[in-house]
Amino acid sequence: MRTIIVGGGLMGATAAHLLARRGEVVEILDVKQPGNATWAGAGIICPEISAVTDPDYVALAMAAGRYYPGLVDALSGYDIGFGRTAIAKVRMAGEEPGAFNRSRDILYARQNSGAFPTRHAVSAVDPAWLREQHPLLGDVAEALYYPEAARVDGRKLVEALRWDSEAHGALWADALVGRIIRESGRIAGIETVDGEFRPGERVIVAAGFWSRALVAPFGIDLGLTPHRGQIVHLRTSVAGAGQWPILEGLRGHYILSWPDGRVVAGATRETDTGDAPFFTAEGQHQVLDEAFRVAPGLRPAEVREWRVGLRPASTDGLPILGAVPGVEDLWVITGHGAGGLLCGPYSAHLVIAAMLDGEAVPTAFSPRRFV
Ligand SMILES: Cc1cc2nc3c(=O)[nH]c(=O)nc-3n(C[C@H](O)[C@H](O)[C@H](O)COP(=O)(O)OP(=O)(O)OC[C@H]3O[C@@H](n4cnc5c(N)ncnc54)[C@H](O)[C@@H]3O)c2cc1C
């Protein structure tokens, strides 16, 4: 059976890698649309510090965190920028304690429930000690700390998945898919916007936020909206960035440092912009303002690059995974919003296991909820 994957962000690339390694015939069609989310992603891999409470999401995110080391092993011949590092959630001096307390209560309650065992515990740390760990950090009032988060370079990861899948026979093509074709009640392939037909008896839609338009002709509105994220890459001359903990402020922003001195600060989370993957004066101001508030030591850093991505966010905040109801052999992997670099590879694994081995995907993530 020939499978066509539409979209070569992290979801499509992982699906291609898994299918090709299972000996399946697979072709992946992708154009790097402006706004591709994986290309803009920061790279934080840490379910343990997330204050999301939905139990289905937490279970998925925790399993996704455990899935990463196996993926890293499978791609051991490639540089994907994966590395372990700590993470700290910080309340800056002068900030009201409410939001910090709410996060702490959620994390401690989850920990104490024992429902999601983790290798380490989230715990409060002395702000003075934390400033020793991160020399650019400002005046912290309180901090929570988890010692074993991770970072990954989304671009390098997708490239590695591509090379690995190609080495196992997958075909990658640069093409914009116009529509999925069904003939006599069966999936027959896709047609590109240039009218070119590519045959395939099975189609996986992994086209990020654009998945909605591809599935809509089958009568299902996937409930996906683009959440724009603007993010900056800085370079600091202060030594030791590779060892600095990831910093998370209380306003949804974060600062992630890399061994080469790169410091990524982001990101805006804009929910009402539509398909508009460009930078705004307000967005860039917000990103830098928040970065300097938490880490004033970043002020002299060199600005290397700005990136912008459209996170594929579902209306209920949960990923959309599995078979499209009523359309045999049409599958979807999307809807990860701000957590796709973490959850994506495991989500793709769940969908491929459902497709090839008949395993169940948790019903909370089924596209059926949009019927
Ligand atoms: C600023 C920012 C920071 C982030 N930071 C993190 C983080 O630290 N940790 C984390 O876990 N997550 C993070 N995320 C979220 C994560 O990046 C996304 O959830 C994830 O990358 C989504 O991957 P995807 O493959 O579903 O979609 P995408 O990466 O958007 O890929 C979809 C692909 O499909 C292609 N495509 C679309 N339509 C068609 C078509 N018709 N034909 C062919 N190709 C098509 C697109 O061009 C694109 O290449 C961040 C996102 C942003 C924007």
The ligand as a MOL file (V3000), in Angstrom:
LIG
                    3D

  0  0  0     0  0            999 V3000
M  V30 BEGIN CTAB
M  V30 COUNTS 53 58 0 0 0
M  V30 BEGIN ATOM
M  V30 1 C 7.7230 30.4130 17.9800 0
M  V30 2 C 7.3990 28.9650 18.3000 0
M  V30 3 C 8.0510 28.3310 19.3340 0
M  V30 4 C 7.7510 26.9950 19.6490 0
M  V30 5 N 8.4550 26.3810 20.6370 0
M  V30 6 C 8.1670 25.0970 20.9550 0
M  V30 7 C 8.8950 24.4380 21.9780 0
M  V30 8 O 9.8240 25.0040 22.5520 0
M  V30 9 N 8.5290 23.1610 22.3150 0
M  V30 10 C 7.5060 22.5190 21.6970 0
M  V30 11 O 7.2150 21.3850 22.0490 0
M  V30 12 N 6.8400 23.1050 20.6770 0
M  V30 13 C 7.1330 24.3830 20.2890 0
M  V30 14 N 6.4460 25.0000 19.2970 0
M  V30 15 C 5.3410 24.2830 18.6370 0
M  V30 16 C 5.8350 23.3760 17.5150 0
M  V30 17 O 6.8000 24.0410 16.7660 0
M  V30 18 C 4.6540 22.9590 16.6180 0
M  V30 19 O 3.5880 22.4330 17.3860 0
M  V30 20 C 5.0830 21.8630 15.6430 0
M  V30 21 O 6.3020 22.2040 15.0450 0
M  V30 22 C 4.0250 21.6570 14.5890 0
M  V30 23 O 4.5410 20.7760 13.6190 0
M  V30 24 P 3.6530 20.3130 12.3720 0
M  V30 25 O 4.4550 19.3370 11.6160 0
M  V30 26 O 2.3070 19.9060 12.8670 0
M  V30 27 O 3.3820 21.6480 11.5410 0
M  V30 28 P 4.4140 22.5190 10.6870 0
M  V30 29 O 5.7400 22.5330 11.2960 0
M  V30 30 O 3.7470 23.8290 10.4320 0
M  V30 31 O 4.5610 21.7220 9.3390 0
M  V30 32 C 3.5310 21.6460 8.3880 0
M  V30 33 C 4.1820 21.5190 7.0330 0
M  V30 34 O 3.1790 21.2470 6.0460 0
M  V30 35 C 3.4650 22.0280 4.9090 0
M  V30 36 N 2.2330 22.1870 4.1320 0
M  V30 37 C 1.1110 22.8360 4.5000 0
M  V30 38 N 0.1680 22.7400 3.5310 0
M  V30 39 C 0.7230 22.0000 2.5490 0
M  V30 40 C 0.2600 21.5650 1.2890 0
M  V30 41 N -0.9840 21.8510 0.8610 0
M  V30 42 N 1.0950 20.8410 0.4960 0
M  V30 43 C 2.3450 20.5370 0.9280 0
M  V30 44 N 2.8400 20.9300 2.1310 0
M  V30 45 C 2.0380 21.6500 2.9180 0
M  V30 46 C 3.9640 23.3340 5.5010 0
M  V30 47 O 4.6300 24.1130 4.5590 0
M  V30 48 C 4.8750 22.8000 6.5910 0
M  V30 49 O 6.1480 22.5050 6.0560 0
M  V30 50 C 6.7520 26.3080 18.9170 0
M  V30 51 C 6.1260 26.9430 17.8530 0
M  V30 52 C 6.4460 28.2560 17.5340 0
M  V30 53 C 5.7650 28.9250 16.3540 0
M  V30 END ATOM
M  V30 BEGIN BOND
M  V30 1 1 1 2
M  V30 2 1 2 3
M  V30 3 2 2 52
M  V30 4 2 3 4
M  V30 5 1 4 5
M  V30 6 1 4 50
M  V30 7 2 5 6
M  V30 8 1 6 7
M  V30 9 1 6 13
M  V30 10 2 7 8
M  V30 11 1 7 9
M  V30 12 1 9 10
M  V30 13 2 10 11
M  V30 14 1 10 12
M  V30 15 2 12 13
M  V30 16 1 13 14
M  V30 17 1 14 15
M  V30 18 1 14 50
M  V30 19 1 15 16
M  V30 20 1 16 17
M  V30 21 1 16 18
M  V30 22 1 18 19
M  V30 23 1 18 20
M  V30 24 1 20 21
M  V30 25 1 20 22
M  V30 26 1 22 23
M  V30 27 1 23 24
M  V30 28 2 24 25
M  V30 29 1 24 26
M  V30 30 1 24 27
M  V30 31 1 27 28
M  V30 32 2 28 29
M  V30 33 1 28 30
M  V30 34 1 28 31
M  V30 35 1 31 32
M  V30 36 1 32 33
M  V30 37 1 33 34
M  V30 38 1 33 48
M  V30 39 1 34 35
M  V30 40 1 35 36
M  V30 41 1 35 46
M  V30 42 1 36 37
M  V30 43 1 36 45
M  V30 44 2 37 38
M  V30 45 1 38 39
M  V30 46 1 39 40
M  V30 47 2 39 45
M  V30 48 1 40 41
M  V30 49 2 40 42
M  V30 50 1 42 43
M  V30 51 2 43 44
M  V30 52 1 44 45
M  V30 53 1 46 47
M  V30 54 1 46 48
M  V30 55 1 48 49
M  V30 56 2 50 51
M  V30 57 1 51 52
M  V30 58 1 52 53
M  V30 END BOND
M  V30 END CTAB
M  END
